[in-house]
Amino acid sequence: MTYTVMSREVVWPGQVPTNSTGSPRPLLQPHRPWYTIHYTGGGLWLDPDDSPTELRSIQSYAQSAGKPWEYNWVIDGQGIIWEYAGDYQAAHSGGENDKAIGVLLLVGFKGQYPNVEYWEHPPTAMITAVRQLRAVLVERGMLATDHSMLPHKKMPDAATVCPGDAVMAAWSLLTAPWVLPPTDPGDDDMSAATLWRPQGYINVFLIGEGPAINVSGETYASLMARGIPYIDGEDHPQMLKTCLFQAGLTEADLVEGGAP
């Protein structure tokens, strides 16, 4: 199953997380010991076009409360992962912000979305994205391999019901491991593949298959299992442009090469 990660640039172009005073937020050190789950208490955002507006609303509220860039990552009802503070220290769990990576789920109450009924519990796409993001953060070294995944209310200094009863009812699903296949392509000829990615960002790769690129079926299956989009042959240039447009990027935002 694939997953989608949206850069902070899509919602806040050119902005780097800062404190309420305007001073820069520190970057999180690698191998954080906690992966902390939060919820909004309302909403679900099944339409990804609505998520940027909701994120700006969350940011505006947090700014007024003196804790802008409150979470590291946000996941909406379609399972799209939105970079918020990202690798910068957030302000989501008092006393543990330098140790924990906070993930906000846009979920919390029963209601009606146009033509779609949604419920309080996290949908499958959201649960899957929580697991995938966790695996990616471990692979990147941001989360310690022996980290703890905790609901906000069980963090050491917390006094809250967050993330609510419905999220807790799905806790065994949320905490199930997601194993990423090894990144070493082995005998596959990946040396000729061109990997494109947004500058300073992770997880978005468009790999073309054509005369100069030889990607075996085994590698293709591995890419799909890891959630890396695969763009086929002659459609690559147009698909690349389409993906750039959908992500709010231009060709100037891209670098060539597979290194982090």
Beta strands, then each sheet from edge to edge (+ up, - down):
strand 1: 5-6
strand 2: 32-39
strand 3: 73-75
strand 4: 81-83
strand 5: 100-105
strand 6: 111-113
strand 7: 116-118
strand 8: 143-151
strand 9: 196-198
strand 10: 254-256
sheet 1: 1+ 4+ 3- 5- 2- 8-
sheet 2: 6+ 7-
sheet 3: 9+ 10-
end
